[in-house]
Amino acid sequence: MALLSFIVPVYNRPDEVSELLDSLSCQSEKDFEVIIVEDGSSLPCEAQCLAARANGLNVRYFYKSNEGRSIARNVGMEKAASDFFIFVDSDCVIPPDYVAKVSEFIRSSKADCFGGPDAAHESFSDVQKAINFAMTSFLTTGGIRGRKKSLEKFTPRTFNMGFTRRVFERVGGFREMFSEDIDMSKRIEKAGFDITLLPEAFVWHKRRVDFKKFFRQVHVFGMSRITLKLLYPGSLKIVHALPAVAVLCALAVLALAVFVSPWWLLLPAAYILAIFLSALHTTRSLKIALLAVPASVIQITGYGTGFIRAWITSIVLGRGRDLNREILMRKGK
């Protein structure tokens, strides 16, 4: 039996899966299996899985009707042969020593759940690298995602997360909802299991390939934070509201610049300069640093407007109670 099982939900991403499987084929330690769960795709990746298997990778492929990535992950856990599950996204590339580092952690630690950070690979496009900066920089809300120094308690995410079969059997599977990984981490914590940050076990995460898709993604992240508040009263922290506050402050500054004095624009200009200089220092690329400015603005405004939208509809107008009951009834509770 393999020491651990990679579980990957897939929807219309054959090229990404091929690159992911190539990276897993290059692992320095081979004691693992890969479970690909195709969630009703019209562009299946079975051929890519068969090719990887022919090259020696222990990969199993399952096709199911479209129900969402959470249900696909649950199917993967039910099919897994090992007692430790690792979840990555199909748009991830795995460093060659990743399995060795996680295996060492499993053998030496009694923790039942871990999460690791993500990074941008040198082969990623400049836009992807700029988006990665926006999602990981302390100048945005990225400082809360998989780092030792964080604005809130570390929470594993399914682009790089693992837990034992014992967790699955006691807590249940993922629920089909936005930010299902945060929901799962909260349930694991409430069940009394230990959660550990494993900073050395990082993955290369492509994220979104253009700014339009990136805005939609972070807008949903902002909305889902209110859903999590309804599910877990007290879970909402000040840091989660900062992008919404930033959006409101930006509107106020814009109004002051128009009706009082244009000197008010120095405030957002100083912040944008800080983002640019930080990105330039981090990436050592002028182009990526320039792209990091709109990426960071999109990250904050997308998340902030999603948060405000969900706050109004779910909290102010009271429409969140029915959604809360619906989520609690879903598979995985």
LINWOGI-V58841 format. One record per residue. RES is the residue in three letters. SS is DSSP state (alpha for helix, beta for strand, coil for the rest). Layout:
BEGIN
res: <RES:RES>
ss: <SS:SS>
END
This chain:
BEGIN
res: <MET:ALA:LEU:LEU:SER:PHE:ILE:VAL:PRO:VAL:TYR:ASN:ARG:PRO:ASP:GLU:VAL:SER:GLU:LEU:LEU:ASP:SER:LEU:SER:CYS:GLN:SER:GLU:LYS:ASP:PHE:GLU:VAL:ILE:ILE:VAL:GLU:ASP:GLY:SER:SER:LEU:PRO:CYS:GLU:ALA:GLN:CYS:LEU:ALA:ALA:ARG:ALA:ASN:GLY:LEU:ASN:VAL:ARG:TYR:PHE:TYR:LYS:SER:ASN:GLU:GLY:ARG:SER:ILE:ALA:ARG:ASN:VAL:GLY:MET:GLU:LYS:ALA:ALA:SER:ASP:PHE:PHE:ILE:PHE:VAL:ASP:SER:ASP:CYS:VAL:ILE:PRO:PRO:ASP:TYR:VAL:ALA:LYS:VAL:SER:GLU:PHE:ILE:ARG:SER:SER:LYS:ALA:ASP:CYS:PHE:GLY:GLY:PRO:ASP:ALA:ALA:HIS:GLU:SER:PHE:SER:ASP:VAL:GLN:LYS:ALA:ILE:ASN:PHE:ALA:MET:THR:SER:PHE:LEU:THR:THR:GLY:GLY:ILE:ARG:GLY:ARG:LYS:LYS:SER:LEU:GLU:LYS:PHE:THR:PRO:ARG:THR:PHE:ASN:MET:GLY:PHE:THR:ARG:ARG:VAL:PHE:GLU:ARG:VAL:GLY:GLY:PHE:ARG:GLU:MET:PHE:SER:GLU:ASP:ILE:ASP:MET:SER:LYS:ARG:ILE:GLU:LYS:ALA:GLY:PHE:ASP:ILE:THR:LEU:LEU:PRO:GLU:ALA:PHE:VAL:TRP:HIS:LYS:ARG:ARG:VAL:ASP:PHE:LYS:LYS:PHE:PHE:ARG:GLN:VAL:HIS:VAL:PHE:GLY:MET:SER:ARG:ILE:THR:LEU:LYS:LEU:LEU:TYR:PRO:GLY:SER:LEU:LYS:ILE:VAL:HIS:ALA:LEU:PRO:ALA:VAL:ALA:VAL:LEU:CYS:ALA:LEU:ALA:VAL:LEU:ALA:LEU:ALA:VAL:PHE:VAL:SER:PRO:TRP:TRP:LEU:LEU:LEU:PRO:ALA:ALA:TYR:ILE:LEU:ALA:ILE:PHE:LEU:SER:ALA:LEU:HIS:THR:THR:ARG:SER:LEU:LYS:ILE:ALA:LEU:LEU:ALA:VAL:PRO:ALA:SER:VAL:ILE:GLN:ILE:THR:GLY:TYR:GLY:THR:GLY:PHE:ILE:ARG:ALA:TRP:ILE:THR:SER:ILE:VAL:LEU:GLY:ARG:GLY:ARG:ASP:LEU:ASN:ARG:GLU:ILE:LEU:MET:ARG:LYS:GLY:LYS>
ss: <coil:coil:coil:beta:beta:beta:beta:beta:beta:beta:coil:coil:coil:alpha:alpha:alpha:alpha:alpha:alpha:alpha:alpha:alpha:alpha:alpha:alpha:coil:coil:coil:coil:coil:coil:beta:beta:beta:beta:beta:beta:beta:beta:coil:coil:coil:coil:coil:coil:alpha:alpha:alpha:alpha:alpha:alpha:alpha:alpha:alpha:coil:coil:coil:coil:beta:beta:beta:beta:beta:beta:coil:coil:coil:coil:alpha:alpha:alpha:alpha:alpha:alpha:alpha:alpha:alpha:alpha:alpha:coil:coil:coil:coil:beta:beta:beta:beta:coil:coil:coil:coil:beta:beta:beta:coil:coil:coil:alpha:alpha:alpha:alpha:alpha:alpha:alpha:alpha:alpha:alpha:alpha:coil:coil:coil:coil:beta:beta:beta:coil:coil:beta:beta:coil:coil:coil:coil:coil:coil:alpha:alpha:alpha:alpha:alpha:alpha:alpha:alpha:alpha:alpha:alpha:coil:coil:coil:coil:alpha:alpha:alpha:alpha:coil:coil:coil:coil:coil:coil:coil:coil:coil:coil:coil:coil:beta:coil:coil:beta:beta:beta:beta:beta:alpha:alpha:alpha:alpha:alpha:alpha:alpha:coil:coil:coil:coil:coil:coil:coil:coil:alpha:alpha:alpha:alpha:alpha:alpha:alpha:alpha:alpha:alpha:alpha:coil:coil:coil:coil:beta:beta:beta:coil:coil:coil:coil:coil:beta:beta:beta:coil:coil:coil:coil:coil:alpha:alpha:alpha:alpha:alpha:alpha:alpha:alpha:alpha:alpha:alpha:alpha:alpha:alpha:alpha:alpha:alpha:alpha:alpha:alpha:alpha:coil:coil:coil:coil:coil:coil:alpha:alpha:alpha:alpha:alpha:alpha:alpha:alpha:alpha:alpha:alpha:alpha:alpha:alpha:alpha:alpha:alpha:alpha:alpha:alpha:alpha:alpha:coil:coil:alpha:alpha:alpha:alpha:alpha:alpha:alpha:alpha:alpha:alpha:alpha:alpha:alpha:alpha:alpha:alpha:alpha:alpha:alpha:alpha:alpha:alpha:coil:coil:alpha:alpha:alpha:alpha:alpha:alpha:alpha:alpha:alpha:alpha:alpha:alpha:alpha:alpha:alpha:alpha:alpha:alpha:alpha:alpha:alpha:alpha:alpha:alpha:alpha:alpha:alpha:alpha:alpha:alpha:alpha:coil:coil:coil:alpha:alpha:alpha:alpha:alpha:alpha:alpha:alpha:alpha:coil:coil:coil:coil:coil>
END
